[in-house]
């Protein structure tokens, strides 16, 4: 619906994706008048999270395009394009629609049921217990993103869990990757000689001087590992699981990726990674909350009818419904960019799949938050698999959400088929231990960090990329900081915000935010919950 909004702002942010939300929070934090507006009825854009019912209704491309209007001394460009939307490949149920012989029970006790008892009807009745990411992300414990969460105090607006295990596919089965020194020396999959070789190699990557890698500037990381006389198993662990590289990754890049992994070990858990509770979409909303606390005005589900520029192509304002709203600067997500402005011929895509399954890909006595780095097989690209259970607040107890993604070469189903078949397809004569897929969703999403984003034609206009293939938000932080510093070169980027109890707001509620988030399911705390530890990291 449309609101009677103020008519003048310092900056208008169109789209509620990650980069836009960070810029909005940073501008609001230094006292700028911010309008953060979106035509969507939900936060996050291509970074959003949905419940089970609503994810089946998200729009894809091929929207109709209005034309550029020339008015007296001004040009009005249309909002949006059909290039950077999702492209849905397939969405399927793999269970019956209903089971008329049994009563439908919505209680939590009915959630842990046998495979044959699950029906579409039962899952849709607990739809709100799902938080399904379009672009799931993890956070390196000592990465730029986590450091920003701590230094700005935004960590207090969200909750986090540590990834409890990292897996790889080796010799035809899933294996746990030894991450820490204790994991290496307790592993029965690595010989004593291999343990010493591995620790020596990892120490060289972290502490080695530049002479250690002299002569490898143009060679691959794989060749360096082979020259160090590592066994094939150790090369697999380091190359695909720790460095998360390909066979073609150059040596120095592989070393930096290894340092990134090892540098985050031991801060909040056994692995280097954190995940945001209730889905990655919560992170964009955390920045939006901070912006609203400091005066940012939010309006979702708005009719955005044009970007207004003068004859010199300097941004002047937007048309929202029938209202003109003026501002000095415009920040927008890439999917809001007028198609006439940028060459989209080089756009790359990410092949993604989301599954709801009835059990874990590797069963254990306790529930795990699992990262699987599936190596390249038979000329197929490496895939990232993220498995989430109920303790993350993303699905009901007894079920799992599994995300699989890779760089697109053909289409999502073909690109991910080799990985999916290994993890989920039961073969004749095998035990019934593999998880069953209850629901599947294959789609393509734009990989826009390699896209040219500078609007040379339009002045005072800044374009934000969507999600990429990086596991973390670090590239998004870098882009948001770059945009902020171009607009406000002499201002501090996201200084520490006061604690919630330190803020005095007139009125009972924060009425700057239009549209509240849905009620969250209660999630019990356990050893994987690092929210309090992260929020108070800056206090120690």
C-alpha positions, -999 to +999 in steps of 0.1 A: +000+000+000+011+036-005+019+060+023+021+097+026+058+100+028+080+131+035+090+148+002+127+155+009+156+133+019+194+133+018+195+099+003+170+074-011+178+037-010+157+016-034+158-022-026+164-039+007+192-063-002+223-067+018+245-039+003+216-014+002+207-021+038+243-016+050+245+017+032+211+028+046+222+020+082+255+037+077+239+069+063+212+070+090+238+063+117+256+096+109+223+116+110+214+117+073+177+117+063+172+083+047+142+069+028+146+032+023+119+020+000+110-011-020+083-023-044+085-058-027+063-065+003+093-083+021+128-074+032+159-087+015+153-088-023+175-115-037+190-120-002+156-127+014+142-157+034+107-171+030+084-196+047+074-227+027+042-213+014+055-179+003+086-191-014+064-208-040+049-174-049+080-153-054+080-136-088+106-143-115+117-123-145+100-111-177+082-081-161+068-055-185+090-025-190+077+011-190+094+036-213+117+065-206+098+098-203+111+132-213+095+160-193+104+196-193+140+199-181+139+164-167+141+127-177+122+099-159+137+065-162+116+034-155+124+013-124+136-023-129+147-048-155+141-084-162+177-095-162+185-098-125+154-116-112+153-152-103+148-178-130+128-207-116+137-240-132+114-264-112+096-267-080+083-301-070+067-321-042+080-356-037+053-367-012+015-372-015-008-342-012-026-357+018-032-388+038-070-391+044-066-421+067-048-401+094-057-369+112-035-339+106-016-329+137+000-295+138+018-300+171+056-303+174+052-339+184+039-347+149+070-332+133+094-362+138+075-387+117+083-415+093+089-408+057+056-423+044+036-401+068+047-368+054+023-351+031+021-317+014-008-308+035+011-314+068+041-294+057+021-265+045+002-263+078+035-257+095+048-234+067+056-206+092+082-228+109+103-227+078+128-198+070+142-207+035+170-186+022+174-176-014+211-169-009+223-187+023+256-173+037+280-182+064+303-158+083+340-164+088+345-159+126+373-134+120+361-121+086+353-085+078+316-090+082+318-104+118+343-077+127+318-051+114+290-067+134+310-064+166+325-029+160+292-014+150+272-033+177+248-047+151+256-081+165+231-073+192+203-072+166+207-109+155+214-143+168+240-168+155+251-204+156+284-220+149+288-245+121+295-277+140+311-299+112+326-296+078+323-326+054+338-335+021+332-363-004+362-386-006+366-421-019+329-425-025+316-414+009+312-385+032+341-377+055+345-352+083+372-327+076+397-323+105+398-285+110+417-278+143+450-293+155+431-316+179+408-328+151+439-336+129+456-356+156+424-374+167+414-384+132+416-421+124+414-413+087+448-396+087+480-416+094+506-403+119+530-393+090+501-375+072+492-356+104+528-343+106+528-334+069+495-316+072+504-296+102+537-286+086+519-275+055+493-255+073+520-238+094+538-228+062+507-213+047+500-192+078+535-183+089+557-189+059+576-160+044+575-149+008+604-172-001+582-202+007+561-196-024+588-181-047+585-196-082+548-205-078+534-171-088+521-185-121+515-221-109+485-237-093+479-243-056+475-280-065+510-281-080+524-266-048+507-292-027+520-320-049+556-306-047+553-307-009+548-345-013+514-345+003+493-377-002+462-376-024+440-376+006+457-346+022+457-327-011+420-333-013+414-320+023+435-288+018+426-280-018+388-286-018+378-285+019+401-260+036+411-236+008+378-243-011+397-240-044+396-257-078+423-275-096+430-243-115+433-219-085+467-201-085+490-209-057+490-175-040+452-173-041+450-208-026+474-197+002+453-167+010+421-188+011+438-213+034+448-184+057+412-171+057+400-205+068+426-211+095+425-176+108+389-180+119+394-213+137+389-213+175+370-181+179+335-193+184+335-230+178+353-260+162+349-246+127+356-211+112+320-204+104+288-189+119+253-189+106+225-164+114+195-178+132+162-178+114+179-176+080+203-153+062+175-129+055+177-118+092+210-101+085+195-076+060+168-068+086+193-063+113+208-034+093+174-021+085+165-021+122+196+000+130+187+025+102+152+028+116+165+034+151+184+064+139+156+079+119+155+060+086+121+058+071+110+025+057+082+018+032+077-016+015+052-027-011+054+007-028+045+017-064+079+029-078+071+046-111+104+063-121+138+078-113+139+116-120+171+132-135+177+166-149+191+172-184+226+168-171+217+133-158+220+144-121+196+125-098+168+146-085+142+122-070+118+093-075+081+090-083+064+068-057+027+063-067+016+098-075+041+115-052+074+130-061+101+125-034+134+145-038+169+136-026+205+143-034+217+107-038+202+075-050+214+040-040+196+011-057+198-027-061+209-040-095+175-054-102+160-019-099+184-004-125+168+008-157+176-016-185+186+013-208+216+022-186+239-008-184+251-036-208+238-068-194+253-092-220+280-105-196+257-115-168+266-148-150+243-170-130+244-193-100+227-227-101+209-232-068+187-259-053+168-261-020+155-294-005+135-303+025+146-337+037+135-361+063+170-368+078+206-356+077+230-364+049+252-379+076+233-390+106+248-385+141+236-387+177+230-349+178+218-324+153+246-307+133+248-275+113+268-289+084+289-274+056+298-299+028+323-289+002+316-313-026+347-315-049+346-313-087+337-347-103+340-357-140+345-321-152+315-310-131+322-279-109+326-281-072+294-275-052+287-260-018+261-278+004+247-263+035+224-284+057+203-267+084+183-283+112+157-271+136+182-256+160+189-229+134+152-218+135+148-225+098+127-257+098+106-279+122+122-305+144+129-338+125+134-321+092+163-305+074+168-278+048+196-285+024+210-258+001+232-267-029+248-243-053+275-238-079+285-216-108+260-221-136+271-237-168+240-254-182+210-252-158+205-258-121+193-294-123+221-305-147+248-285-129+239-301-095+228-336-106+261-353-098+261-340-062+224-346-056+226-382-069+255-390-045+238-376-015+201-385-020+196-413-045+191-447-030+205-476-050+194-512-052+209-532-024+219-502-003+205-495+032+178-470+036+201-445+054+200-418+027+177-389+033+145-386+012+137-353-005+102-342+004+103-309-016+127-295-042+132-261-057+157-255-085+164-219-097+190-196-112+201-164-095+224-137-110+260-136-099+265-099-102+297-090-083+316-094-117+290-071-134+301-036-143+281-015-118+293+021-123+265+043-137+288+067-157+257+081-174+238+089-142+253+112-116+248+108-078+236+072-085+252+041-069+243+005-078+245-024-054+252-060-065+232-090-054+245-123-039+276-140-052+293-174-047+314-163-018+304-181+014+306-149+034+293-113+032+328-098+030+324-087-007+291-070+002+307-052+031+335-040+008+310-027-018+288-010+007+317+008+023+329+019-011+295+034-019+292+051+015+327+066+013+320+080-022+289+098-009+302+108+025+340+108+022+347+125+055+323+104+077+329+073+097+315+041+083+291+025+109+305+037+142+294+018+173+257+020+180+245+022+216+230-008+233+192-010+230+188-001+267+207+030+261+183+043+234+154+064+243+127+065+217+095+085+219+064+064+218+059+027+227+072+012+195+097+019+168+072+032+143+098+040+116+096+004+104+065-004+082+057-041+081+070-062+111+087-096+106+068-127+112+066-144+146+097-166+152+096-202+163+112-208+197+146-224+194+163-240+224+199-228+231+227-253+232+265-253+227+262-241+191+245-208+200+272-181+201+248-151+200+257-138+235+294-144+230+294-125+196+273-096+209+296-090+238+329-095+219+336-058+219+331-056+257+362-076+266 
